[in-house]
Amino acid sequence: MDRDRVGGSWKQLKGKTKEQWGKLTDDDLDQVAGKREQLEDKIQERYGLEKDRSD
């Protein structure tokens, strides 16, 4: 997968993420830049959710 394609996919995902999780800012999403775990952490932080501990 080339870099332009990934970048385009992130832009689409970023828009959909903002629709679903309106408390996330553009800065939040720019910081995570498509990294799933960091995105999960930001969502949990903004919404006061606790991480599932299935360890």
C-alpha positions in Angstrom: 0.0 0.0 0.0 1.5 3.3 -1.0 1.8 6.3 1.3 -0.7 8.5 -0.7 -3.4 5.8 -0.3 -2.8 5.4 3.4 -2.9 9.2 3.8 -6.2 9.4 2.0 -7.6 6.6 4.1 -6.6 8.4 7.3 -8.3 11.6 6.1 -11.6 9.7 5.5 -11.3 7.9 8.9 -10.5 11.2 10.6 -13.7 12.7 9.3 -15.8 9.7 10.4 -14.1 9.6 13.7 -15.0 13.3 14.4 -18.6 12.5 13.5 -18.7 9.6 15.9 -16.5 11.1 18.7 -17.3 14.8 18.6 -15.3 15.7 21.7 -12.0 14.8 19.8 -10.3 17.9 18.3 -8.4 18.2 15.1 -5.3 18.4 17.3 -6.1 15.2 19.0 -6.5 13.4 15.7 -3.4 14.9 14.2 -1.4 13.7 17.3 -2.5 10.1 16.8 -2.1 10.3 13.0 -3.8 6.9 12.3 -2.3 4.9 15.2 -5.1 2.8 16.5 -3.9 2.4 20.1 -3.3 6.1 20.5 -6.7 6.9 19.1 -8.3 4.6 21.6 -6.4 6.3 24.4 -7.6 9.7 23.2 -11.2 8.6 23.0 -10.9 7.1 26.5 -9.3 10.3 27.8 -11.9 12.7 26.3 -14.9 10.6 27.3 -13.7 9.5 30.7 -13.8 5.8 29.8 -11.7 3.1 31.4 -9.6 0.7 29.4 -10.9 -2.9 29.3 -8.5 -5.1 31.2 -8.6 -8.5 29.7 -5.0 -9.4 30.7 
